[in-house]
Amino acid sequence: MTLDSTTHEEKSCRSYWGFVLCLILAFASFGFVAGCTTPRDVVKDYAVEFHPPKAVADDVGKFIAAKGIQRSNISEVRYGVDAKGRRAVRITQEIPGSHFKTTLAYVLYYDKDGVRTSVRKLNGRRVSPAPA
């Protein structure tokens, strides 16, 4: 005589729900990994541009002023250009009071004529390196 009093139906029901739970967790983790975009990823296809056109640089300055971003909170402004002459500018803003852990990035996209076509806003969080 066995000590296990569960029926075959109860065991199969438990394994079914265990499978469903694992499937949900797998899809959730895939969506988390595949759906994330870091501020650095959005301009990876654009080569760094050290001397952007004056029209683009002026527009970036106007954008920063219009958003009310203090220059002391800006950690990086990165200009980039792709092979077709389109440009992207990433403005990384440190969030005050977050001890440099939380950032807000704006990515401004321009066509080959230097006209802004879109703006993308990304929230970021820096992860501290593991202690050695």
C-alpha positions in Angstrom: 0.0 0.0 0.0 1.3 3.5 -0.9 1.2 6.5 1.4 0.4 8.8 -1.5 -3.4 9.4 -1.4 -3.6 11.8 -4.4 -5.4 10.5 -7.5 -4.1 10.5 -11.0 -6.5 13.3 -11.9 -5.2 15.5 -9.1 -1.6 15.0 -10.2 -2.3 15.8 -13.8 -4.2 18.9 -12.8 -1.2 20.1 -10.7 1.3 19.4 -13.5 -1.0 21.3 -16.0 -1.1 24.4 -13.9 2.6 24.2 -13.3 3.1 24.1 -17.0 0.8 27.0 -17.5 2.7 29.0 -14.9 6.0 28.2 -16.4 4.7 29.3 -19.8 3.4 32.6 -18.5 6.7 33.3 -16.8 8.7 32.4 -19.9 6.6 34.8 -22.1 6.8 37.6 -19.5 10.6 37.3 -19.2 10.9 37.2 -23.0 8.8 40.4 -23.3 10.9 42.1 -20.6 14.2 41.3 -22.4 13.0 41.8 -26.0 10.9 44.8 -25.3 13.5 46.9 -23.5 15.4 49.6 -25.3 18.1 51.5 -23.5 18.9 55.1 -24.4 22.3 53.9 -25.8 20.7 51.4 -28.2 18.5 54.0 -30.0 21.5 55.8 -31.6 23.8 52.8 -32.1 23.3 52.9 -35.9 24.4 56.5 -36.0 28.2 57.4 -36.2 29.3 60.0 -33.7 29.3 63.5 -35.2 31.6 65.9 -33.5 30.6 69.0 -35.6 26.8 68.9 -36.3 25.2 71.5 -38.6 24.4 74.8 -37.0 20.7 74.3 -37.7 20.6 71.0 -35.7 22.7 72.4 -32.9 20.5 75.4 -32.6 17.3 73.3 -32.6 18.8 71.1 -29.8 19.4 74.2 -27.7 15.9 75.4 -28.3 14.5 72.0 -27.4 16.5 72.0 -24.1 15.2 75.5 -23.3 11.6 74.6 -24.2 11.7 71.5 -21.9 13.2 73.6 -19.0 16.1 71.2 -18.6 18.9 72.8 -16.5 22.3 72.5 -18.1 23.7 71.3 -14.9 21.5 68.2 -15.1 22.6 67.2 -18.6 25.2 64.5 -18.5 25.5 64.0 -22.3 24.5 65.4 -25.6 25.5 62.9 -28.4 25.1 63.8 -32.0 25.1 61.1 -34.6 24.7 60.8 -38.4 23.8 57.7 -40.5 24.9 56.7 -44.0 21.9 58.5 -45.5 22.7 61.8 -43.8 19.9 61.5 -41.2 20.8 62.6 -37.8 19.9 61.6 -34.2 20.7 63.5 -31.0 20.5 61.9 -27.6 20.2 64.3 -24.7 20.7 62.5 -21.3 19.4 64.2 -18.3 20.2 63.2 -14.7 17.2 63.3 -12.4 17.9 65.4 -9.4 17.9 63.6 -6.1 18.4 60.1 -7.6 22.2 60.1 -6.9 22.9 59.7 -10.6 20.9 56.5 -10.8 17.9 57.7 -12.7 18.1 59.3 -16.1 15.7 60.7 -18.7 16.8 60.7 -22.3 15.3 62.5 -25.3 16.3 61.3 -28.7 15.7 63.9 -31.5 15.6 62.6 -35.0 16.3 64.7 -38.1 16.0 64.1 -41.8 18.9 64.8 -44.2 17.8 68.4 -44.5 18.2 69.0 -40.7 14.5 69.2 -40.0 13.3 67.4 -36.8 11.0 64.6 -37.7 10.3 63.0 -34.3 11.2 62.9 -30.6 11.5 59.9 -28.4 11.5 59.9 -24.6 13.2 57.1 -22.6 13.5 56.5 -18.9 16.7 54.9 -17.7 18.2 53.5 -14.5 21.8 52.9 -13.9 22.8 49.7 -12.2 25.6 49.9 -9.7 28.5 47.5 -10.4 28.7 44.5 -8.1 31.2 44.9 -5.2 34.5 43.2 -5.8 
